[in-house]
Amino acid sequence: MVSSEHTSKQFDTDLEAVRTRVLRMGGFVEEQIERAIEALISGNENLIDDIVADDHRVNAMEVSIDEVCSQIIARRQPAAGDLRMIMTVIKTITDLERIGDEAEKIARMAKLIYKVDRMHVPRFFEIRHVASIAMEMLHTSLDAFARLDLTAAARVVRQDEQVDEEFRSIMRQLITFMMEDPRKISTALEILFVAKAIERIGDHAKNMAEYVIYMVKGKDVRHVTVEEIEREVRE
């Protein structure tokens, strides 16, 4: 009996250690996005190079956590809520790794934008605004994961619609800009790629929020409406 209790406590310790590592990875990915947006605004080439170089750290975190999850499944054979938690971790770190890729993409686009002496393209204000929403979504998703907060998770899903609308607005503005001055097409396209990367960050944050709902409620809420998700959370 004592041995069984010890094993259970050790399992809880293993699960908590995995959760902590996911949050640590999430914190680093948040920093990558913040630095990427700063690099885009400032044109700081050293910062851009650091962001690109640090992407391997995000990849290594994903691989390491994934290996730990595989070991837990093999050793513990988790069921029900514990298994959903492990599955949520595996899916979450995949999205975090992809968010890291988008941060690197923003940095690479920033390098192209500042590669030659170009006139300022007035799209950075809108970029900064939509990036702040996407970063808030990511932070809230990680917090929802840490606290098992379904209300926060549902709020992230709702915010994704706002990010999508902001992206469409930026795209319309950039198309107009390119039509008015064809000489700036290259720069406008690079900024459009940045905006798309931010929109994808929002998508990944939304995915992470949906995983939290799955972990807690045991129901897959992907591909359903925001209203259905909010009803599920209230029940």
N, C-alpha and C positions, 0 to 999 in steps of 0.2 A: 504493500500500500504506500509506504513511504517512497519507494523507488518510483512508483507511478506518479506520485505527486511531484517529485523532483523533476521527472521527465516533462510533465506538463508545464512546470515553471520554466524549465529550460527552453521549451518550445515558445512560450510567451516572450522570453528574452530574445530568442532568435528573430521572431517576427518584429519585435520593437526595434531591433538593430537594423533590420531591412528598411523599415519605415524611416528611420533616422537617416539612412544613407540616401534614400530617395529624396528627402527634403534637402539634404546637403547638395545633391546633384541639382535639384531645382533652384536652390539659391545661387549656385554658380552659373546656371543658364540665365537666370535673371540678370546677373552682372554682365554676362556676354551681350545681352540685348541692350542694356543701358549704355554700355561702352560703344556698341555699334552705332546707336543713335547719336551719341556724343561725337563719334568720329565723323559721321555724316554731316553734322552741323559745323564742326570745327575744321575738318579736313586734316586732322592730325595723323600723319602717315605712320608714325611710330605706334600709335594706338591701333591703327588699322592692322598693321603687321602683327601686333600682339594678339588681337582677336582671332585672326586667321591661324596663328600658331597654336593658340590655346584650344582650338576645336578638338584636337586629339584627346584632350583631357575629358571632354564630354563623352567622346566615344569610349574611352577606357572605363569611365564610370558605368556606362550602360552595360558593357561586357561583364564587368566585375559583379554588378548587382544581379544580372541575369544568371550568372554562374551560381551565385549564392541561392537564388530562388530554385534553380534546378536541383541543387543539393538538398534543400529543405523538402522539396517534393519527393525526392528519392528516399530520404531518411525518415521523414515524418508521415508521409502519405496523408496530407491534410484533407479534410472534408468540410463541406458546408461553408460556413463563414470564413474559416481560415483559408480554404482553397480559393474562395472569391478574392480574399485579400491578396494572396500571392499572384493570382491572375491580374488583378488590378495593378499591382506593382510592375509586372512584366509589360503590360500595355502602357503604363504611365511613363516608364523610362524610355520606351520607344518613341513616344511623342516628345519627351524632353530632348532626346538626341536629335530629332528632326527640327525642333525649335533652335537648338544649337547650330544646326546647318543653316537655318534661315538667318541667324545672327551673323554667321560668317559671310553669307551671301550679301547682306547689307554692307558689311565692311568692304567686300570686294567691289561692290558697285560704287561705294564712296571713293575708293581709290581711282576708279575710272573717271568719275565725275571731276576729281581734282587733278587728273593726270596732265591736262593741258590748261592753259589760261582761258577760262570761259566766263562769260557774263553770268551773274547770279540768276538762277531760275527760281522764281518765287513760289516754290512748292514745299519748302521745308517747314513752314508753319503748320500746314495741314498734315504733313508727315509726322511731325512731333506730336500733334494732337491725337491722331489715330494710334500712334505708337504708345502713348500714355494709356489709352483704353486697353490695348492688347496686353501691355505689361500688368495693368491692374487685373485683367482676367487671369493671367498666369499666376499672379500672387494669390488671388482669391482661390483659384483651383488648388494650389498647394496647401493653403490654409484649410480648405474644405477637406482635403485628404488627411491632414494632420488631426483635425477636430471631428471628422465624420459629420460635417455640417452640410445637410442637404439643402437648406435654404440658400446658403452661399453658392452651392453647386448649381442650383437652378438659376441664380442670378447671373452666373457666368454664361450659361446657355442663352439667356435673354440678351446679354451684352453682345454676343456674337453677331446678332442682326445689326447692331449699331456699327460694328467694325465693317461689316459687308457694305453697308450704305455709305460709310465714309470712303471706302475704297472706290466704289462706283463714282462718287463725286470727284475724287482726285483724278480718276481715269478720264472723266469727261473734261475736266479742266486741262489736263495735259494734252488731250486730243485737240482741243481748241488752240492751245499754245503752239502745237506743232503746225497746225494749219495756218496760223498767223505768221509764223517765222520758221520756215523749213530748215534753216541753218541750225536750229536748236533741237532737231529731231533726236539726235544721238543722246544728248543729255536728258531730254524728256523721257526717252525710253528707259534709260538707266534709273531715273527716279521712279518710273512706273514699276520697274522690277523691285525696287525697294518697297514700294507700297504693296505690291503683291506678296512680298515676303512677310510683311507685317500682317496682312490679311491671313496668311497661312499660320502665323503664330497664334492668332485668335482662334483659328480652326482647331489647332492642336490643344490649346487651353480648354476649349469647349469639350473636346474628346476626353480630356482628363477629368473634367467635372462630371461628365456622363459616367465615367468609370466609378467615381465615388458613389453615385446613386446606385449603380449596379452592386457595388461592394456592400452597401448598407441594406438595400431593399431586395437584392437578389433578382432584379428585373433589368433586362437589357433595354435601355431607352434610346439607343441609337436609331436614327431614321424615323423618329416620331416628332410631332410638333412640340413647340415650346409650351403650349397650353397643356398638352398631355403630360409633359414632364412636371410642370408646376402642380398639376392635380395629383400626380403620383407622390410628389414630395409632401403634399398636405395630408395625404391619407395615412 
